[in-house]
């Protein structure tokens, strides 16, 4: 199990690390997943960072579209309310004057 963590292209999970450390207590230099493998875990961390950044970007886009829709509806609602008041004012003026 300990040697599997050092092979290039293999993924070493944290559960594998704990098993590795428990079974290889005597050979402490050999046991280590991301830390003992040198820079082998760096691309994995970079890819995970890009995935998290992409997820935040997608959620941000959806949220901004939602907020823009709500603001647009509120503006249209206020505009329609003002137009309705003007129409009622014209009707009431023509009833009193004419």
PyMOL commands that set and color helices and strands:
alter all, ss='L'
color gray80, all
select helices_A, chain A and resi 3-6+14-23+42-97
alter helices_A, ss='H'
color red, helices_A
deselect
rebuild
show_as cartoon
